[in-house]
């Protein structure tokens, strides 16, 4: 179980996160909110790419900063930016990432084949990353996050820039992964997670303003869809319809 307790992040003039509390134990958790809501800040704090002003993050009731490398071994992360090495082949990229994760050399070949198959990229590993479509690059980022069979998977805006067909393909990958992993998916696109999320967390200006299953939220706000919940919560935000 991942627990986020009273996590706050303050900059000079801005509170990016304001006493955020969450418990994530299994399935798919969708972190929804417009750009600037604090989603990426929270992801970066969980992965220790950013320090928090106050609060604590726990894994199985132990502070993650005390677990150190043990926590990284159960964590898989795909950032928002498509940080692939363009001149590498898919095979070389995944092999390189496996080495960085400390996977024993004798196990790397099988592990790369395993994760490539999970994201339907096994037929394209010989091609250079620069030849991949946006959706294929995103699937490669998901694949590298799966190396080493981590229990906790974090994805930050995983469908950014993808066409509808690629979005559906990636959504199917996430649904399949949820059987054996804990997933936290940060996005501002409701349709990417509405059909697969076990729980939805709405983040607004650094605060959690709604949390529950799709059915619970729809009932609570007396509307017919998660899109309408989103509109109610963020109706004063400009261009909110662009996120539906």
N, C-alpha and C positions, 0 to 999 in steps of 0.2 A: 504493500500500500504506500502511495505517495501522499504526504500531508504537507500542506502549505499553511503555516500559521502566522497570522498577523504580518504578512510580508508587505513592507512599505519601501518605495524607492522615491527619493526626493532629489531633484536637481536644484540649482540655484533659485529659480523662480517657478518651478513646476513640480507638482506631485504626480509622478507617472503611475505609481501604484499606491493605493491607500488602504492599508490593513486588509489585505486579501487573505481569505481563508478557504481552503479546498481540501477535500479528501477524494482520492482517485484510487479505486481498488481493482476494477476489472472492466473490460469492454472498451467502447469508444466514447471519449469525452470531447465534445466540440466546444471550443472557446471562441465565441462569436462577438463581434463588435466592429465598428468602422475603423478605418485607419486612424492611428493616434489614440486608440482606446487603452493601450498598455499591453496588448497581447505579446508582441515580440519582446518587450521588457521582461515580462514574466517568464517567457521561454529562456531568455538569456540568463536570468537569475537561477532558474532550475538547473541549467547546464553549466553554471559557474563561469560564464563568459562576462558576467556583470555582477558586481557586489550589491547587496541590498542595504538600505539604510537601517532597517530594523526588521525583526521577525526571524523565522527559522523554517527550513525545509527538512522534512524527515522522510526516511525510507524505512518501512517496517519499524517505526517508533524510534529510530536512531537518527541523530542529526547527520545529514549527508556530508557535511564538512569533516566529520570524524571518520566516515567510511572511506573517503578519498578514492583511491583507484578501484576499490570494491564497488563503489557506486557507479563509476564510469563503465564497469564491466556489465552492468545490468541496464545501461542507458544507450539507446540509439537515437540519433538526432539528425533530422534533415532540415537545414536552414532555409530561409526564404530565397536567398540568392542561389542561382544554379552554379555552384562553384566546382565545375568539372574541369579537368585538365584537357583542353580541347584537342591537343595533339596526341593524347594517349588513346589507345583502343579501350573499349569498355572492359575487356578482360584485364588489361594492364592497370586501369584505374581501380577496379575492385580488388585486384591483387595488392596494389600499393596500399589501399585503405585497410586491407586485412593485416598487412605487415604493421601499419601504424597502430592497429588495435591490439597487437601482440598475439595474434592467432599463430599457433605453431606452424612452421613452414610446411610440414608434412600434411597438414589438414587444410591448407589454403585452397588447393584446387577443388576439393569437394565442397568446401564452404562457399566459394565463389559460384560454383555451379548451382548450389542449393538456392542462394538468394536470387540469382538471375532467373531461375525457373519460377520462383514465387511471384516475380513482377513481370513475367512474360517477356524477358529480354535475352533468353539464352541463345536465340538465333542471330542476335546482332552484336555479340561480344567482340567479334573480329573487326568491326567498323570503328573508325575514330569517333570520339565523342562529338567533334565539331560537325559531323554529318547527321547527328540525331535531331529529331524534331523536339519541340518543347516538351511534349508529353513523354517522350523517351528519356530525355534528360531528367525529368522529374522522377521517373521510375528508377533510374540509376541512382538518384539520391536516396530514394526509399531503400533500394537494394543495399547500399553501403551502410545505411542505418541498421539493417537487419544482420549484418555480419557479427558473428559471435553469439547469436541467438539471445539478444537482450530482452529483458522482461518488459521494460518501459520504453515506449517509442513516442518521440515528440516530432511533430511536423508543423512548420511555420509557413502558412500560406502556400500549401503544396500545389494548388491548381492555378497559381498566378500565371497569366498569359497563355493558358491552354484553351484549345477549342473545345466545343461541347463533347465531341467523341472522345477526346483525350481525358476530359474530366470524368466521364462515365467509367472509362477504363481504370483510372486511378482509384475512383470510389469503390469499384469492385475489388481491387487489391486490398484496400483498407478493410472492407467487410470480411475478406478472407483472413486477414491477419488478426482480427479481433478475437478469433477463437482461441488463440494461444498467447496473446499479448495485451498489455494495457496501452491504449493509444490516446494521446492528447493532441488534437488537431486545432490549430489556431487559424481562423479564416474570417473573412468579412462577407462570404458568399453563402447564403442560407441553403441554397439548393445542393451545395456540395456535401452537406452533412445531414440534412433533414431526414433522409431515408435510412441512414446507417447509425446515427448517434444514439447511444444508450442514455446519455445525459447531455444536456446543453447548458453551458454557462455563459451568460451575457455579461460582458465587461464594458463599462462606460466610464470614461474619464478616470480610469484607474480603480474603479470600484465595481464589485459584483452587484448587479441590479436584478438578476434573475437566474434561477438554477432549478433544473428538474428535467424529467423526460419530456419529449415533444408533446405527448398527450397531457401531461400535468400542466405544462405551460399554456397550451391552447385552452385548457379548461380554466386555468387561473385568470387569464386575460379575456375570456369569453369571446374568442375569435375562432376561425375555422382552420387556420394554418400557422406554421411557425413564421412564415413571412410576415403575417399580420402582427404577430408578437413583436418581431423585429421593428416593424414600422411604428408600433406604439411606443416602444422603448427609445427609439432614436429619431422620432419624427421631427425634432428640431434641428437635426444634423443635416447639413447641405448634401444634396445629391444622394440621399439615402437610398433612393430607388435603384441606383447603380449597383448596389450590393446584393440585390435580391436575385 
